[in-house]
C-alpha cells in the first residue's frame, strides 16, 4: 500500500481549510461542491435513505427545510436525523 499518514492527514486539513496553512482558493465546501456535481442528490439518496424523500432543494441542507417539508419526507431534523454541529 502507498500511504503516508502524516501527509494524508495534513492534506485533508489543507483541503478542508481547517489547518493553519490553508489557501483560500482551495477550500471545498461539502455543500456547494455536491450541489454543483450532483444537483439531484442521488449519492445522498442512495447512502442516506432517511433523506431520500426530501426535495432536491433541501437534500444537502435538510436543516433548512421547513417543518412541513420535513414531515412530508418522513423525517425531523434533530429527531430522526442529527442537527448540524457547526
MISEVEX-592417 format. One line per field, with one value per residue (C-alpha): residue number from 1; chain; z, x, y. Coordinates in nm, 2 decimals. Each point is the difference from the previous one (the first is absolute). Example, Ala and Ser with C-alpha at 12.3 -4.5 7.8 and 13.67 -1.06 7.14 Angstrom:
# MISEVEX-592417
num 1:2
chaine A:A
z 0.78:-0.07
x 1.23:0.14
y -0.45:0.34
***
This chain:
# MISEVEX-592417
num 1:2:3:4:5:6:7:8:9:10:11:12:13:14:15:16:17:18:19:20:21:22:23:24:25:26:27:28:29:30:31:32:33:34:35:36:37:38:39:40:41:42:43:44:45:46:47:48:49:50:51:52:53:54:55:56:57:58:59:60:61:62:63:64:65:66:67:68:69:70:71:72:73:74:75:76:77:78:79:80:81:82:83:84:85:86
chaine A:A:A:A:A:A:A:A:A:A:A:A:A:A:A:A:A:A:A:A:A:A:A:A:A:A:A:A:A:A:A:A:A:A:A:A:A:A:A:A:A:A:A:A:A:A:A:A:A:A:A:A:A:A:A:A:A:A:A:A:A:A:A:A:A:A:A:A:A:A:A:A:A:A:A:A:A:A:A:A:A:A:A:A:A:A
z 0.00:-0.07:0.31:0.21:0.29:0.07:-0.35:-0.04:0.32:-0.08:-0.35:0.13:0.24:-0.29:-0.23:0.27:0.10:0.36:0.02:0.07:-0.35:-0.23:-0.32:-0.05:-0.36:0.09:0.26:-0.09:0.14:0.04:-0.08:-0.29:-0.16:0.01:-0.13:-0.30:-0.06:0.10:-0.01:0.04:0.30:-0.13:0.21:0.32:-0.08:-0.05:0.32:0.23:-0.07:0.28:-0.22:-0.33:0.00:0.04:-0.29:-0.19:0.14:0.36:-0.06:0.09:0.28:0.16:0.30:-0.22:-0.11:0.17:0.24:-0.24:-0.27:0.26:0.11:-0.36:-0.05:0.31:0.20:0.27:0.03:0.36:0.05:-0.29:-0.14:0.19:0.01:-0.15:0.25:-0.14
x 0.00:0.11:-0.09:0.16:-0.23:0.17:-0.03:-0.36:-0.12:0.16:-0.13:-0.36:0.06:0.12:-0.29:-0.26:0.16:0.01:0.38:0.20:0.16:-0.30:-0.03:-0.33:-0.05:0.04:-0.28:-0.27:-0.35:-0.17:-0.33:0.10:0.22:-0.28:-0.27:0.23:0.10:-0.32:-0.29:-0.27:0.17:0.00:0.31:-0.16:-0.33:0.18:0.21:-0.23:-0.34:-0.16:0.06:-0.11:-0.34:0.12:-0.04:0.33:0.00:0.06:0.18:0.34:-0.13:-0.30:0.01:-0.11:-0.32:-0.32:-0.16:-0.28:0.25:0.19:-0.32:-0.11:0.34:-0.05:0.29:0.05:0.35:0.11:-0.22:0.05:0.31:0.26:0.02:0.31:0.29:0.17
y 0.00:0.35:0.20:0.27:0.08:0.34:0.12:-0.13:0.16:0.33:-0.01:-0.04:0.29:0.21:-0.08:0.05:0.33:-0.10:0.01:0.31:-0.02:0.00:0.19:0.17:-0.11:-0.37:-0.01:-0.25:0.03:-0.33:0.16:0.23:-0.27:-0.26:0.24:0.06:-0.36:-0.19:0.25:-0.27:-0.15:-0.36:-0.09:0.13:-0.17:-0.33:0.00:0.20:-0.15:0.22:0.30:-0.17:0.16:0.36:0.24:0.07:0.35:-0.13:-0.33:0.15:0.23:-0.18:0.22:0.29:-0.18:0.13:-0.24:-0.07:-0.12:-0.21:-0.16:-0.07:-0.17:-0.21:0.15:0.27:0.15:-0.03:-0.31:-0.24:0.17:0.19:0.38:0.16:0.02:0.31
***
